[in-house]
């Protein structure tokens, strides 16, 4: 029996395939670079147009809209065809970016971020789905690696673009700078994606109703975070969790499932794996506040603060390389050790980030690099193996649902994490009294509270470690 021939990198990156690869990689890069640009310039944005209490909403609304967009991408491919879907999606993203660039107030910025998120989610979904349509099967694996690697490129390019414009006092130009990239992507799509290319498979039924309710549950927490009274904060959390529980109950009895059978009990392998994925993703959402804390508490420039914030992603990448290809026994240890490393790193940030003395003695602030890397490193140490075990643990016939659910769950966790981060920070004094004292109190509370998420992942990881 002969092994199936696997395509080479030269075949993927040469000629017509090379241009198509550039189009798909460019689509993911456009979305990912924008994420890091906005994280870097956001302290400058609130300083200019106000809206500090809505700081976390910039991420929450963007990610919530991305959830809806990624869920709609198969429908878009069926309805428009691949090329027209890409062009419509790029147009939506560009419209959102232009609204952000001219936003006179924070509410307008949030409108732009929502439109951007919808376009970005559609773009991500189309780029990943188009791999199997645009390339032969033997090239799929390498194409997915190429497309996914764009997030690593974004951690270098995004903070640079955002930091340079923020440092010169022209943060709006960071959004305008994205438009030539979008125009180049549109040209590539128009010339390299055939008008007749369709989804290449059966029509997809997406559980849009349940996904919309997930988005609504996040928004309930976000709205409650604006209140100064803890009773309303708690009511928002209870309402959001209650709606999520209702979605889980409805999904168990649905024909079109959002998650595969066995996902909703942490005592099952699949439920434990999904719980770990969700809780680790929530822990990392503290990243959105790091540029603000570094600039205000420690006097870092926007460029430096942007790159230091990206250290979480760098640690994630490093951890993923360290953990790949390990034996089952070592993987079991890493699935327990990874969340504990993230927990320890977040607790270190809770202790170090509020300390003004770190910045007053010259190089003391460099100690922050260790926990910033550590938060992502802990996730990376177990992340690839969690995903692999999800595929292995999925019930027969529900493998596609299990893999699609990973993206939905990760985006939901990021959105809910951002909403909860806004609530914790605002309650701890981020907006009132605000300034350096408010930022210090918010940093202590935020990192200390969010250390509970990876700690809970370690506690619930038992069935995940037995899922071999």
PyMOL commands that set and color helices and strands:
alter all, ss='L'
color gray80, all
select helices_A, chain A and resi 9-13+15-49+52-54+57-80+82-102+106-134+137-148+150-167+172-192+208-224+230-252+269-284+287-298+302-309+311-323+328-352+357-360+363-393+399-427+435-459+462-466
alter helices_A, ss='H'
color red, helices_A
deselect
rebuild
show_as cartoon
